[in-house]
Every structure is written in C-alpha cells, then in structure tokens.
C-alpha cells in the first residue's frame, strides 16, 4: 500500500508512486471525479465499480483505460490495488461503503450527503472521527475561491457582526431525475434540498460560522416523489435571521449568498464575490486560491494542507435538513438541538 499522509508525516516521505483510487459509482459525479483524478499525476484510477457494468465500462473507455471494472461490491473489497476510494453512489449506500473502506484501511473522499439518516450520519462521524486513514466529504464550496474569499471577509470581523443572511439556489434538477435514484424518497429523502441543496447548507455554515436555532419551512414535490421547491425562514442561536430558498425546477443554475454585516454587504452573486458599501458594489479582492475536492483531497493525502471538509461538517447539514423537512411536513416551527 502507498504511504498515506498523517499530520505528523513529512511530505518528503510520500511514495513516488501515484495513489491508487477506486471510483464507486460511475454516473455524473463519478465521471467528474475520475476525470479530475486522471488529470493529476499523483493519482491513478485502478478500479471502477458500478452495478451497471455498462456505465463503468463506458467510463473506463473514456477516462481510465487501465482500470479494472467491477460490478460486484463484494469483489471490490477483495482487491489489493486500492489505496483510496471516491464514493459517488446513491446516498443510502454510503454508510456501508464507508465502513468497509475503513475496514480495508483506505482513505475516503465521499460525496454528499454523508448518509441517509441522522443515526447513520452520527455513527459514521463517531467511527471516522477515530484515528484512521484520511477522510473528507466532497463539499466543493470549501475549496472554491469565491466561497473561501467570502468566508475570509465575513470571519475577519472587519465589517462588523452579521445582521442577516439570504440565500437563493435554483437549478434545472427536477427535469433530470425521472427514473433515477434522486426521485426515490427511500434513497434521497431530502429531494433537491438534501441532494444539491446540501452543498448550499454547508456553504452557509462554512462562510458564516453561524449555528441555527429554529426553522420554519414550506416545501412542494411539484409532481415528483421527493421535495423539489423549499422555502426556509430560520433564526441563528445569536439572533441572526436567515432566509433560504431552493428551487429545483428552475430553468437555469443560480446560486446567490448575501451576508449583510454592520459595515458592508458581502455577497456571492452570479458566481462572483462582491462587497457593497454606501450603495457602491465592487469585486471583493484579493481572491483566495481556487481548487476542487479531488485536488483538495490529494493535498490532504500528501500532507500539504489540513482537512478542509472533515467528517464532522456533515452533522450541521444533516440536522438542519431534517429540521427543515419536519417543519415542512408538520407546518410548525422546529427547534434544533432538542
């Protein structure tokens, strides 16, 4: 097995051989991560797993011609040509696959959400939080230049305390989910909110450092089997009002996040980061470096940086998602942390 870095392992000790990766799930996200692994000399995709062998075979042909194709999960755990895995399978499968990967001593980059229930999420946090191979969640906002820049400005305190937060997220999502696991409430219980929206919730926590105390939500399946449109009114533990909306049947991709501070409005709008003062809006500079989850994970394996998306960051997202869904189902406000 290749040398996997820990906080005490000097970078110079890393094996010159690339880290050998298994990609679990060869759909859209699996293809994206496999492409990024193939573009980094530190990584080699050695195994592709998908129950749909044709999907794995097509990914192999397109992006990883030397990789083995595996359509039986039991066969994957028997392999000895893997150092790390990228888990891109349906959410309900994450729990078992993370545990087996830990048993094998493999490093893990897991797509969001971490698990499909609060109980499984907490159990994985407890297991992974113990000593073991590196583990990260693929929350890409934590490696994004615009989110890192916004976080630096908000948490610096230079612009005063946060007074209000507004977030808008829209995507042409419902139009793509028919016949897939994303339209199955048993596999994707949060619908658009739990799937694509989980990134936005994590971005909220990452940028502001706020903790949510109470939420009131309304949600609509819009003809699908899972939630598609969700509107949320929330309050932080220190009295900051937070308004969130998730529109999963829009006709374009949009993601705005406005942090209204005492001395300035700090914003992501149209995928750019801005600062507004005295009715003047201008770009927020200097910008933090841009990255993506695969590069971030390889830097972690190399010991070049700390873990920007540790397993613990899954819990606030899970807790808030569950509270939003409960409120939408009952028509009542829900307090968190009870």
C-alpha positions in Angstrom: 0.0 0.0 0.0 1.2 3.5 -0.8 2.1 5.8 2.1 -0.9 7.9 3.2 0.0 11.1 5.0 -0.9 12.0 8.5 -0.4 15.3 10.3 2.9 14.0 11.5 4.2 12.6 8.3 6.6 14.8 6.3 5.6 15.3 2.7 9.0 14.1 1.6 8.2 10.6 2.8 5.4 10.1 0.3 5.9 7.3 -2.1 6.7 8.4 -5.7 4.1 6.0 -6.9 0.6 7.6 -7.5 -2.2 6.9 -5.1 -4.4 4.1 -6.5 -8.1 5.0 -6.5 -11.3 3.1 -6.8 -14.3 5.1 -8.0 -17.6 3.8 -6.6 -20.5 4.9 -8.8 -19.9 5.8 -12.4 -22.6 8.3 -13.0 -22.3 12.0 -13.5 -20.3 12.7 -10.3 -18.2 9.5 -10.7 -17.2 10.7 -14.2 -16.3 14.1 -12.9 -14.1 12.8 -10.1 -12.5 10.2 -12.4 -11.6 12.9 -14.9 -10.0 15.1 -12.2 -8.0 12.1 -10.9 -6.8 11.4 -14.4 -5.6 15.0 -14.7 -3.4 14.8 -11.5 -0.1 12.9 -11.7 -0.4 11.9 -8.0 -3.4 9.7 -8.7 -4.2 6.6 -10.8 -7.7 5.2 -11.2 -7.2 1.4 -10.8 -10.8 0.2 -10.2 -14.3 1.3 -11.4 -17.4 0.0 -9.6 -21.0 0.3 -10.6 -23.8 -2.2 -10.6 -24.4 -1.0 -14.1 -21.4 -2.6 -15.8 -22.1 -0.7 -19.0 -21.7 2.6 -17.2 -18.4 1.5 -15.6 -17.2 0.2 -18.9 -18.0 3.4 -20.7 -16.2 5.5 -18.1 -13.2 3.1 -18.4 -13.2 3.6 -22.2 -13.5 7.4 -21.9 -11.3 8.3 -19.0 -9.4 5.3 -17.3 -8.3 2.8 -19.9 -6.1 0.8 -17.5 -8.7 0.5 -14.7 -10.4 -2.8 -13.8 -14.2 -2.9 -14.0 -16.1 -4.3 -11.1 -19.9 -4.8 -10.9 -20.0 -6.8 -7.6 -19.3 -4.8 -4.5 -18.0 -7.9 -2.7 -15.4 -8.2 -5.3 -14.2 -4.6 -4.7 -13.4 -5.3 -1.0 -11.2 -8.2 -2.0 -8.8 -6.1 -4.2 -5.3 -5.2 -3.2 -4.7 -2.5 -5.8 -6.5 0.3 -3.9 -5.2 3.0 -1.6 -8.2 5.3 -1.6 -11.8 5.5 -2.8 -14.1 8.1 -4.1 -17.7 7.3 -3.2 -20.3 8.6 -5.7 -23.0 6.0 -5.2 -26.6 6.8 -4.1 -26.8 8.2 -0.6 -28.4 5.2 1.0 -25.3 3.1 0.1 -22.7 5.4 1.7 -23.0 4.1 5.2 -21.9 0.5 4.4 -19.4 1.5 1.8 -17.6 4.0 4.2 -17.4 1.3 6.9 -16.0 -1.3 4.6 -13.5 1.2 3.2 -12.4 2.0 6.7 -12.0 -1.8 7.5 -9.7 -2.0 4.5 -7.6 0.9 5.7 -8.5 3.0 2.6 -8.6 6.8 2.5 -12.1 8.1 1.6 -13.5 11.0 -0.4 -17.3 10.7 0.0 -19.9 12.6 -2.0 -22.6 14.5 0.0 -24.7 13.8 1.9 -22.6 11.6 4.1 -25.5 9.2 4.9 -29.3 9.0 4.5 -30.4 9.2 8.2 -29.3 11.2 11.2 -28.5 7.9 13.0 -26.2 6.7 10.3 -24.6 10.1 9.9 -23.8 10.3 13.6 -22.5 6.7 13.6 -20.1 7.5 10.7 -18.9 10.7 12.4 -18.1 8.6 15.5 -16.3 5.9 13.6 -14.4 8.1 11.2 -13.5 10.6 13.9 -11.3 8.0 15.5 -7.7 7.5 14.3 -7.5 6.2 10.8 -6.9 7.0 7.1 -7.8 10.4 5.8 -11.5 11.1 5.2 -13.1 14.1 3.5 -16.6 15.0 2.3 -16.8 16.4 -1.3 -18.2 19.8 -0.2 -16.8 21.7 -3.1 -17.7 25.2 -1.7 -14.9 24.7 0.8 -12.3 24.6 -2.0 -14.0 27.3 -4.2 -12.2 30.6 -4.5 -15.4 32.7 -4.1 -16.5 30.9 -1.0 -13.1 31.0 0.6 -12.8 34.7 -0.2 -16.3 35.4 1.3 -15.5 33.3 4.4 -12.3 35.2 5.0 -14.1 38.6 4.8 -17.0 37.6 7.0 -15.0 35.9 9.7 -12.4 38.6 9.8 -14.7 40.8 11.8 -13.6 43.8 9.8 -17.1 44.6 8.6 -18.8 44.0 11.9 -21.3 41.4 13.1 -23.5 39.5 10.7 -27.1 41.0 10.8 -28.9 38.9 8.2 -28.3 36.2 5.7 -30.2 35.5 2.4 -29.6 32.6 0.1 -31.1 31.7 -3.3 -30.4 28.4 -5.1 -32.0 27.3 -8.3 -31.3 24.5 -10.8 -32.9 22.6 -13.6 -32.9 19.5 -11.4 -36.4 18.0 -11.4 -36.3 17.8 -15.2 -33.3 15.3 -14.9 -34.3 13.0 -12.1 -37.2 10.9 -13.6 -36.4 7.2 -13.3 -33.2 7.8 -11.2 -32.5 7.3 -7.5 -32.8 11.0 -6.9 -36.6 10.7 -7.3 -36.8 7.9 -4.8 -37.6 9.1 -1.3 -36.2 5.9 0.2 -32.8 6.7 -1.3 -32.9 10.5 -1.5 -35.2 11.6 1.3 -34.5 15.3 1.1 -35.1 15.7 -2.6 -33.5 18.8 -4.1 -32.8 20.2 -0.6 -31.0 17.0 0.6 -29.1 16.4 -2.7 -27.9 19.6 -4.4 -29.1 21.8 -1.5 -26.7 20.1 1.0 -23.8 22.0 -0.6 -25.6 25.3 -0.1 -26.3 24.5 3.6 -22.7 23.5 4.1 -21.6 26.8 2.4 -23.8 28.7 4.8 -22.1 27.2 7.8 -18.6 27.4 6.3 -18.9 31.0 5.4 -20.7 32.4 8.4 -19.8 30.2 11.3 -23.5 30.6 12.4 -25.5 27.9 14.2 -29.2 27.6 13.5 -31.6 27.5 16.5 -35.0 27.4 14.8 -36.6 26.9 11.4 -40.0 27.2 9.7 -40.3 25.8 6.2 -42.7 25.1 3.3 -42.0 22.5 0.6 -43.6 21.1 -2.5 -42.8 18.0 -4.5 -44.2 19.6 -7.7 -45.4 16.3 -9.1 -42.2 14.3 -8.2 -41.8 11.8 -5.4 -39.4 14.0 -3.5 -39.2 17.6 -2.4 -38.4 20.0 -5.3 -39.1 23.5 -4.0 -38.4 24.5 -0.4 -38.5 27.9 1.3 -37.0 28.4 4.8 -37.1 31.1 7.4 -34.6 30.4 10.2 -33.0 32.1 13.2 -29.4 31.6 14.4 -28.6 30.9 18.0 -27.4 34.6 18.3 -30.5 36.1 16.7 -29.4 36.5 13.1 -32.4 36.0 10.7 -31.6 33.6 7.8 -33.8 33.2 4.6 -33.1 30.3 2.3 -34.9 29.1 -0.9 -34.2 26.1 -3.0 -35.9 25.9 -6.4 -35.3 22.6 -8.1 -37.4 23.1 -11.1 -36.0 26.3 -12.4 -34.7 26.8 -16.0 -31.2 27.9 -15.1 -28.5 27.4 -12.5 -28.2 30.2 -9.9 -26.6 30.5 -6.5 -26.6 33.7 -4.6 -25.5 34.2 -1.0 -25.7 37.6 0.7 -24.2 38.2 4.1 -25.4 41.5 5.5 -22.9 42.9 8.0 -22.9 46.1 10.1 -20.5 47.9 7.8 -20.8 46.1 4.4 -22.8 43.6 2.4 -20.6 40.6 1.4 -22.1 38.6 -1.4 -21.8 35.9 -4.0 -23.9 36.9 -6.9 -23.7 35.5 -10.5 -20.8 33.2 -9.3 -18.7 36.2 -8.4 -17.8 37.6 -5.0 -18.7 41.3 -4.2 -18.6 43.8 -1.4 -21.2 46.7 -1.1 -20.8 49.9 0.9 -22.6 53.2 0.7 -24.7 51.9 -2.3 -21.5 51.1 -4.2 -20.9 47.5 -5.3 -17.4 46.3 -6.3 -15.5 43.0 -6.5 -14.1 41.7 -3.3 -10.3 41.2 -3.5 -7.8 39.7 -3.2 -9.2 36.3 -4.1 -8.3 33.1 -2.3 -6.9 30.3 -4.4 -9.3 28.1 -6.3 -9.4 24.3 -6.0 -11.8 21.4 -6.2 -12.5 18.4 -3.9 -10.1 15.9 -5.7 -7.2 18.3 -5.6 -8.0 19.2 -2.0 -8.1 15.5 -1.1 -4.8 14.7 -2.8 -3.2 17.7 -0.9 -4.5 16.2 2.3 -3.0 12.8 1.4 0.3 14.5 0.7 0.2 16.4 4.0 0.2 19.7 2.2 -2.9 21.1 3.9 -5.3 20.5 6.7 -8.6 18.7 6.0 -11.0 21.5 4.8 -14.1 19.2 4.8 -13.7 16.8 7.8 -16.4 14.3 8.6 -17.7 16.5 11.4 -19.1 19.1 9.0 -21.8 16.6 7.9 -23.7 17.0 11.2 -24.9 20.6 11.0 -26.1 20.0 7.4 -27.9 16.8 8.4 -29.5 18.3 11.5 -30.7 21.4 9.6 -32.0 19.3 6.7 -34.0 17.1 9.0 -35.5 20.1 10.8 -36.5 21.8 7.5 -38.2 18.6 6.3 -40.0 18.1 9.6 -41.2 21.7 9.6 -42.4 21.4 6.0 -44.3 18.2 6.9 -45.9 19.5 10.1 -46.4 23.2 9.3 -44.8 24.1 12.6 -41.5 25.7 13.6 -38.8 23.3 14.7 -36.1 24.0 17.2 -32.7 22.3 16.6 -30.6 20.6 19.2 -33.5 19.2 21.1 
